[in-house]
Amino acid sequence: MEERRNPNRVDQREIRRQLYLKRKRKHQQKQLLVFGSLILVLILLIVLLMRACAPVAEKKPVETKPAAPAPTEPVVQSTSANVLAVGDILMHQGIIDSVRQSDGSYDFSGLFASLKDDFTAADLACACMETILVENENDTSNGLPLYGTTSSLAPAIQAAGFDVVAQATEHAYDKGLDAVRFTKSTWNGLGISALGIHDSEADAQTITVREVNGIKIAFLNYTYADSETVKAREGYAVDYLESENAIAQQIAAAKQQSDIVIVFAHWGEMTTYEANDFQKTWAQFFADNGVGAVIGSHTHTLQPTAQITGANGNTMPVFYSLGNYMTHMSRYYNMLGGMAELTVTKDESGTRVSAYRLVPLVEVIDTTGSGFRFYTVKLVDYTSEMAKSHQLDGTSVDNIQELYQAIFPLEQPPAESNPGESSSAPDTPSEPDVPPDPSTASQSESSQP
């Protein structure tokens, strides 16, 4: 009997056949994968071989520019300058006669010899010139009411080491405009800056600036004027302490052209030892307008120094009066003067007067020879021998030191330089030696009779 086929029975042969075909397909896929991989490896090897055999192009270095440095503020190197100033040079007839030579010429060198080393050592040395210069000897007048000094004095002032003269005084116009112009020309020819007087309107608009050690210092100079002053008819000839607006504009212009401004002021009441309201008011005005320092003259007596605070918090030293440097006035208190020394410093914080002091001076009128011999020394170098030879009463070392200490009570008077002199207490001064009461003192600039 033929066996019937069960449709639900699994055909083993078919299963085996399908498994065989499946394995065959996998094997073929593997072969294809291996073959493909071999082809890919071969291609890579060919590419690498071609690269290895190809010439290598030389690579040029890439130029790189250094980065620009970041902008920085310029560094201001610290620098300083020493400025020195002495008081009034007032040429009385006695001084002129003492230096006149047998041939009619003049030798003024002795007036400055004792302190010449100080003047020449300073970066800028300044003097307050009380009188105007005249071209014609016949026009000289060396006493009140009008002054005119021989121009032979000018080369001696230059030779002594001075760089600047303050010419604005109540006597600047005593000889008129021609003398002002001659004086300005004379100083210019010697390389000396003449302050406070002008030979033209254009010159009056020009600020005097001297540069030393990289510091630009502007100088201004003003004088008081009263009813007895022979005042310049020309508005430009002499600079007066009058218009605050005009002076403020000058100061502003000077500040734009310089690092610091120094003002010379001819002011105050003669034969007084303290600043008056006029001086103090103007000093405050200068401080408020940013002036660096003020140096005063005119009183013919030494006055104190002070430090004033301006409107912007700035500080300004003021020497109210340096007294006389050279004169033939008739009282011992006219013989005590001062020399201002200022250190001007410029650095990253700005420019300012970083130090200042007053060095007391004594004028000596020596009578040991056949005539007078005029010279000035530091108080520390003033000796009893000099005092004994002095023409004026009351000029003992003790009296001069007492006067100085009365004006500067917080300072010790300089000791006498002669080691052989006694340091005993001063004798009680006699009546002529007592410093005058400012309310009763003579205000005259007249010379010794």
Protein Blocks (a to p, Z undefined) as FASTA:
>chain_A
ZZdddfkbccfklmmmmmmmmmmmmmmmmmmmmmmmmmmmmmmmmmmmmmmmpccddddd
dddddddddddddddddddddddddddddddfklmmmmpcfkopacfklmmmmmmmmmmm
pmbdcdddfbacdfblklgccbdfbdcddfklmmmmmmnopabdcfbdfklmmnojmlmm
mmmmmmmmnopacehiafbfklmmpccdddeehiacdddddddddfklccdfblklpccd
fbfmlmmmmmmmmmmmmmbdcddddedjehiabdcfklmmmmmmmmmnopabdcdehjop
acdddddddfkopacdddfbgcjfbdcdfbfklmpccdddddddddfkbccdfbdcdddd
dddddfkbmbdcdddddfklpcfklmmmpmbghiafklmmmmmmmmmmmbccdddfblkb
ccbdcddddfklpccdfklgccbfbdcZZ
